[in-house]
Amino acid sequence: MDLEYKPDAAKAFERLEAWWEGEILDRPAIQLFAPKENPAPLPRKNHASLREKWMDVDYTVECADIHISNTHYIGEAFPAFWPNLGPDVLAAVIYAELEFGEDTSWSVPLLKDWGLVPELAVQPENEYAKTILAMTRLALEVGQGKFLVGLTDIHPDADLAAALRDPQQLCLDLLNEPEQVKQLLAQLRSAFFDFYNLAYDLIRGHGQTVTTSWLPLAAEGRYYIPSNDFSCMVSNRMFREFFLEAIIEQVEWLDRSIYHLDGPNALQHLDCLLEIEKLDAVQYVWGAGNGRATDWIPTFQKIQDAGKNLWIPFEADELDTLMDALKPEGTMLAGWMSCREEAASVLEKIALWPLKKG
């Protein structure tokens, strides 16, 4: 865990392990990021298309290395890179095509006819899979001793089916063709594990025993962020009938897990998620226009009362309110600070949290 961009990585990881256990090592865990002064400029390169830019392995890793070096990682924040071709990459690795924008990509739904469903499985020689693995491999080489390399954004099950069928069409399918949906989900069930293992085995084979991803936590062994963004469009009865079992299966398979609960419309599913005994934590994303962290304290308290950990993005002026309302054990606050000095002030204050609550 000796990292050039994170000299105190070993101690920070001990605190992170304590957080996973709902405990405090010497102070509450917190993840703070701040820009360095006089940052190195990112390289410029002319690409013929957005697709070419996204798929440019060398350029992506070079930019990532510079961006990581331009950032201070304070507390339990870690320097890390995770390869990214957008949230529908699993669909693309199996069957779909991707269209690229400036900041994200989306799948082109190709599964139009229930009578013509092909064999749907992860294709390791697919161009998107090969690009993700190439980014991972190069980042492991470039980042050796400097930063961690994580897994890409994997959306299985409901989100995967929606990417293949189209979200609105899948809503109609659930009403009109429920058995077809169940058959499709069953066929896609292994995709998460198969795709996860492609990158996980590569990372482990390079000697990195810590796993990380787009949510900047880390753990020994298999860590990931189960999710179901499509769930905001269905009732809890339908969620339990069609989707909950797959989430439980993923949580049981992982060594560490934090559920990504996306949006107020998904809160209807929180109770059944909190019933998953092996689930370690919840990340609730309230979304733009729905206030700040301090506006959702009752939700955070409910999650804590169920014995689950929290990962909460916050702003510095919310710190006192959050410390007054929440238990420090198992609460991970994460924020981008204006400078290293502001981060140091927050870190000093967070150390007093247990005394404040005691």
C-alpha positions as CSV (number, residue, x, y, z in Angstrom):
1,M,0.0,0.0,0.0
2,D,3.0,2.4,-0.5
3,L,1.7,4.9,-3.0
4,E,3.6,7.9,-4.4
5,Y,0.4,10.0,-4.6
6,K,-0.8,8.8,-1.1
7,P,2.2,8.4,1.3
8,D,-0.1,7.5,4.3
9,A,-2.0,4.9,2.3
10,A,-1.3,2.1,4.8
11,K,-2.8,3.9,7.8
12,A,-5.7,5.2,5.7
13,F,-6.6,1.7,4.6
14,E,-6.6,0.6,8.3
15,R,-9.2,3.3,9.0
16,L,-11.2,2.2,5.9
17,E,-11.2,-1.4,7.1
18,A,-12.5,-0.2,10.5
19,W,-15.2,1.8,8.7
20,W,-16.3,-1.4,6.9
21,E,-16.7,-3.0,10.3
22,G,-18.7,-0.1,11.6
23,E,-15.9,0.8,14.0
24,I,-13.4,3.7,14.6
25,L,-9.7,3.1,14.6
26,D,-8.3,6.4,16.0
27,R,-10.7,8.9,14.4
28,P,-13.8,8.6,12.1
29,A,-13.0,7.8,8.5
30,I,-13.5,10.6,5.9
31,Q,-12.5,11.1,2.3
32,L,-11.4,14.5,1.2
33,F,-10.1,15.6,-2.2
34,A,-8.5,19.0,-3.0
35,P,-6.8,20.4,-6.1
36,K,-3.0,21.0,-6.0
37,E,-1.6,24.4,-6.8
38,N,-0.1,24.9,-10.3
39,P,-1.6,21.7,-11.7
40,A,0.1,20.0,-14.7
41,P,-1.8,20.5,-17.9
42,L,-3.6,17.7,-19.5
43,P,-2.4,16.6,-23.0
44,R,-4.2,17.8,-26.1
45,K,-4.9,15.4,-28.9
46,N,-7.1,15.7,-32.0
47,H,-9.5,12.8,-32.4
48,A,-11.6,12.2,-35.5
49,S,-14.7,11.5,-33.4
50,L,-16.0,11.2,-29.8
51,R,-15.9,7.5,-30.2
52,E,-12.2,7.5,-31.1
53,K,-11.5,9.7,-28.0
54,W,-13.4,7.4,-25.6
55,M,-11.7,4.3,-27.0
56,D,-8.2,5.8,-27.0
57,V,-6.5,3.7,-24.3
58,D,-3.1,5.5,-24.2
59,Y,-4.7,9.0,-24.1
60,T,-7.2,8.0,-21.4
61,V,-4.6,6.6,-19.1
62,E,-2.2,9.4,-19.7
63,C,-4.9,12.0,-18.8
64,A,-5.8,9.9,-15.7
65,D,-2.3,9.8,-14.4
66,I,-1.9,13.6,-14.7
67,H,-5.3,14.3,-13.2
68,I,-4.6,12.0,-10.2
69,S,-1.2,13.7,-9.7
70,N,-2.9,17.1,-9.6
71,T,-5.1,16.1,-6.6
72,H,-4.5,15.9,-2.9
73,Y,-5.9,12.8,-1.2
74,I,-6.7,13.5,2.4
75,G,-8.0,11.2,5.1
76,E,-9.2,7.9,3.6
77,A,-9.3,9.2,0.0
78,F,-7.2,7.2,-2.4
79,P,-5.7,8.0,-5.8
80,A,-7.4,5.6,-8.2
81,F,-8.2,5.1,-11.9
82,W,-11.1,3.1,-13.2
83,P,-11.6,2.5,-16.9
84,N,-14.8,4.0,-18.2
85,L,-16.8,3.6,-21.4
86,G,-20.1,4.7,-19.8
87,P,-22.8,3.0,-17.7
88,D,-24.1,0.7,-20.5
89,V,-20.7,-0.9,-21.2
90,L,-21.9,-4.3,-19.9
91,A,-24.7,-4.3,-22.5
92,A,-22.1,-3.4,-25.1
93,V,-19.8,-6.2,-24.0
94,I,-22.7,-8.6,-24.5
95,Y,-24.7,-7.4,-27.5
96,A,-25.4,-3.7,-27.9
97,E,-23.6,-0.8,-29.6
98,L,-22.6,2.4,-27.8
99,E,-23.1,6.0,-28.9
100,F,-20.8,8.5,-27.3
101,G,-21.4,12.1,-26.0
102,E,-18.9,14.5,-24.4
103,D,-19.5,13.2,-20.9
104,T,-21.3,9.9,-21.2
105,S,-22.4,7.2,-23.5
106,W,-25.6,5.2,-24.0
107,S,-26.5,1.9,-25.6
108,V,-28.5,1.4,-28.8
109,P,-31.2,-1.1,-27.9
110,L,-30.9,-4.0,-30.3
111,L,-33.1,-6.6,-28.7
112,K,-36.4,-5.8,-30.5
113,D,-38.1,-9.2,-31.0
114,W,-38.7,-11.8,-28.2
115,G,-38.7,-14.5,-30.9
116,L,-35.1,-13.5,-32.0
117,V,-33.2,-13.4,-28.7
118,P,-29.6,-14.4,-29.4
119,E,-27.4,-16.1,-26.9
120,L,-26.5,-13.3,-24.5
121,A,-23.2,-13.7,-22.7
122,V,-20.1,-11.7,-22.0
123,Q,-17.8,-11.7,-25.0
124,P,-14.2,-11.3,-23.9
125,E,-13.0,-10.6,-27.5
126,N,-15.6,-7.9,-28.0
127,E,-14.0,-4.5,-28.8
128,Y,-15.5,-2.9,-25.8
129,A,-14.3,-5.6,-23.4
130,K,-10.9,-5.5,-25.0
131,T,-10.7,-1.8,-24.6
132,I,-11.7,-1.9,-20.9
133,L,-9.1,-4.6,-20.2
134,A,-6.5,-2.7,-22.2
135,M,-7.1,0.4,-20.1
136,T,-6.9,-1.7,-17.0
137,R,-3.7,-3.4,-18.0
138,L,-2.0,-0.1,-19.1
139,A,-3.1,1.7,-15.9
140,L,-1.7,-1.1,-13.8
141,E,1.7,-0.5,-15.5
142,V,1.6,3.3,-15.4
143,G,0.2,3.5,-11.9
144,Q,2.5,0.9,-10.3
145,G,3.4,2.4,-6.9
146,K,1.4,5.6,-7.6
147,F,-2.3,4.8,-7.6
148,L,-4.9,2.0,-7.5
149,V,-6.7,0.6,-10.5
150,G,-10.4,-0.3,-10.2
151,L,-13.2,-1.9,-12.0
152,T,-15.5,-0.2,-14.5
153,D,-19.1,0.8,-13.9
154,I,-21.1,-2.4,-14.2
155,H,-24.9,-2.3,-14.4
156,P,-26.4,-5.8,-14.5
157,D,-29.9,-7.3,-14.3
158,A,-32.6,-4.7,-14.7
159,D,-30.3,-1.9,-16.0
160,L,-28.8,-4.4,-18.4
161,A,-32.1,-5.6,-19.6
162,A,-33.3,-1.9,-20.0
163,A,-30.1,-1.1,-22.1
164,L,-30.8,-4.1,-24.4
165,R,-34.6,-3.5,-24.7
166,D,-35.0,0.2,-24.0
167,P,-36.2,1.4,-20.5
168,Q,-39.7,2.4,-21.6
169,Q,-40.1,-0.9,-23.5
170,L,-39.0,-2.8,-20.5
171,C,-41.7,-1.1,-18.4
172,L,-44.3,-2.3,-20.9
173,D,-42.7,-5.8,-21.0
174,L,-43.0,-6.1,-17.2
175,L,-46.8,-5.6,-17.5
176,N,-47.4,-7.4,-20.8
177,E,-44.7,-10.0,-21.0
178,P,-43.6,-10.8,-17.4
179,E,-42.4,-14.3,-18.2
180,Q,-40.3,-13.2,-21.1
181,V,-38.7,-10.6,-18.8
182,K,-38.0,-13.3,-16.2
183,Q,-36.4,-15.5,-18.9
184,L,-34.3,-12.6,-20.1
185,L,-33.1,-11.8,-16.6
186,A,-32.2,-15.4,-16.0
187,Q,-30.2,-15.5,-19.2
188,L,-28.3,-12.3,-18.1
189,R,-27.8,-13.4,-14.5
190,S,-24.2,-14.5,-14.8
191,A,-23.1,-11.5,-16.8
192,F,-22.1,-9.4,-13.7
193,F,-19.9,-12.2,-12.3
194,D,-18.3,-13.0,-15.7
195,F,-17.5,-9.4,-16.5
196,Y,-16.4,-8.6,-13.0
197,N,-13.9,-11.5,-13.0
198,L,-12.3,-10.5,-16.3
199,A,-11.0,-7.3,-14.7
200,Y,-10.7,-8.6,-11.2
201,D,-8.4,-11.5,-12.2
202,L,-6.3,-9.1,-14.3
203,I,-5.9,-6.8,-11.3
204,R,-5.1,-9.6,-8.9
205,G,-2.7,-11.1,-11.3
206,H,-0.8,-7.8,-11.3
207,G,-0.4,-8.1,-7.6
208,Q,-3.0,-5.5,-6.4
209,T,-5.0,-7.2,-3.7
210,V,-7.2,-4.2,-3.0
211,T,-10.3,-3.6,-5.1
212,T,-11.8,-0.3,-5.9
213,S,-14.2,1.2,-8.5
214,W,-16.2,4.3,-9.4
215,L,-17.3,4.8,-5.8
216,P,-13.9,5.6,-4.3
217,L,-14.0,3.0,-1.5
218,A,-11.6,0.0,-1.4
219,A,-11.4,-3.4,0.2
220,E,-9.4,-6.5,0.3
221,G,-11.0,-9.1,-2.0
222,R,-14.1,-8.6,-4.1
223,Y,-15.7,-5.1,-3.5
224,Y,-18.4,-3.6,-5.6
225,I,-21.5,-1.4,-5.7
226,P,-24.7,-3.3,-6.5
227,S,-27.4,-1.1,-8.0
228,N,-30.6,-0.9,-9.9
229,D,-31.3,2.5,-11.4
230,F,-34.3,1.2,-13.3
231,S,-36.0,0.5,-9.9
232,C,-37.2,4.1,-9.7
233,M,-39.7,3.1,-12.4
234,V,-41.3,0.1,-10.7
235,S,-43.3,-0.6,-7.6
236,N,-41.8,-2.3,-4.6
237,R,-43.9,-5.4,-5.3
238,M,-42.5,-5.6,-8.8
239,F,-39.0,-4.9,-7.5
240,R,-39.2,-7.8,-5.0
241,E,-40.7,-10.2,-7.6
242,F,-38.2,-9.5,-10.5
243,F,-35.0,-7.9,-9.2
244,L,-34.3,-8.4,-5.5
245,E,-33.0,-11.9,-5.7
246,A,-30.2,-10.9,-8.1
247,I,-29.1,-8.1,-5.8
248,I,-28.9,-10.5,-2.9
249,E,-26.9,-13.0,-5.0
250,Q,-24.3,-10.3,-5.8
251,V,-24.1,-9.2,-2.2
252,E,-23.6,-12.7,-1.0
253,W,-20.8,-13.3,-3.6
254,L,-18.9,-10.1,-2.8
255,D,-16.6,-9.6,0.2
256,R,-17.6,-6.0,0.6
257,S,-20.7,-4.2,-0.8
258,I,-22.4,-0.8,-0.8
259,Y,-25.7,-0.4,-2.5
260,H,-26.1,2.6,-4.8
261,L,-29.7,3.8,-4.2
262,D,-30.4,6.3,-7.0
263,G,-33.0,9.0,-6.5
264,P,-36.0,9.7,-4.2
265,N,-38.2,7.5,-6.4
266,A,-36.0,4.5,-5.4
267,L,-36.5,5.1,-1.6
268,Q,-39.5,2.9,-1.7
269,H,-37.1,-0.1,-2.0
270,L,-34.9,0.9,1.0
271,D,-36.7,-1.3,3.5
272,C,-36.2,-4.5,1.6
273,L,-32.6,-3.6,0.8
274,L,-31.9,-3.0,4.5
275,E,-33.1,-6.6,5.1
276,I,-30.1,-8.0,3.2
277,E,-28.0,-9.1,6.1
278,K,-24.6,-9.2,4.3
279,L,-25.0,-5.8,2.7
280,D,-22.4,-3.5,4.4
281,A,-23.5,0.0,3.4
282,V,-25.8,2.2,1.4
283,Q,-24.9,5.2,-0.8
284,Y,-28.1,7.3,-1.3
285,V,-28.0,9.7,-4.2
286,W,-30.8,12.3,-3.9
287,G,-30.1,13.9,-7.2
288,A,-29.9,17.5,-8.6
289,G,-32.5,19.8,-7.3
290,N,-33.4,17.7,-4.3
291,G,-31.4,19.6,-1.7
292,R,-28.1,18.7,0.0
293,A,-26.9,16.0,2.4
294,T,-28.3,17.8,5.4
295,D,-31.8,17.6,3.9
296,W,-31.8,13.8,4.0
297,I,-30.8,13.2,7.6
298,P,-33.9,11.1,8.5
299,T,-33.0,8.7,5.6
300,F,-29.4,8.4,6.8
301,Q,-30.6,7.8,10.4
302,K,-32.9,5.0,9.1
303,I,-30.0,3.4,7.4
304,Q,-27.8,3.6,10.5
305,D,-30.6,2.3,12.7
306,A,-30.7,-0.8,10.4
307,G,-27.0,-1.4,11.1
308,K,-25.7,-0.4,7.7
309,N,-22.8,2.0,7.0
310,L,-23.2,5.2,5.1
311,W,-21.2,7.0,2.4
312,I,-22.3,10.6,2.1
313,P,-21.1,13.3,-0.2
314,F,-21.1,16.6,1.7
315,E,-20.0,20.2,1.6
316,A,-17.8,21.7,4.4
317,D,-20.5,24.0,5.8
318,E,-22.7,20.9,6.4
319,L,-20.2,19.2,8.7
320,D,-21.5,20.3,12.1
321,T,-25.1,19.4,11.3
322,L,-24.2,16.0,10.1
323,M,-22.0,15.3,13.1
324,D,-24.8,16.4,15.4
325,A,-27.3,14.0,13.7
326,L,-25.4,10.9,12.9
327,K,-23.2,8.4,14.6
328,P,-19.5,8.6,13.6
329,E,-19.2,4.8,13.6
330,G,-19.9,3.5,10.0
331,T,-20.4,7.0,8.6
332,M,-18.1,8.0,5.7
333,L,-18.3,11.6,4.7
334,A,-16.7,12.4,1.3
335,G,-16.2,15.8,-0.2
336,W,-14.2,17.9,-2.6
337,M,-12.6,20.8,-0.7
338,S,-11.4,24.1,-2.2
339,C,-7.8,23.6,-1.0
340,R,-5.7,21.5,1.2
341,E,-6.0,23.9,4.1
342,E,-9.8,23.6,4.1
343,A,-9.4,19.8,4.1
344,A,-7.0,20.0,7.0
345,S,-9.5,22.0,9.0
346,V,-12.3,19.5,8.3
347,L,-10.0,16.6,9.2
348,E,-9.2,18.3,12.5
349,K,-12.8,18.8,13.3
350,I,-13.8,15.3,12.3
351,A,-11.4,13.9,14.9
352,L,-13.6,15.5,17.7
353,W,-16.8,13.8,16.4
354,P,-16.7,10.8,18.9
355,L,-16.2,13.2,21.8
356,K,-19.0,15.4,20.6
357,K,-21.4,12.4,20.4
358,G,-20.0,10.8,23.6
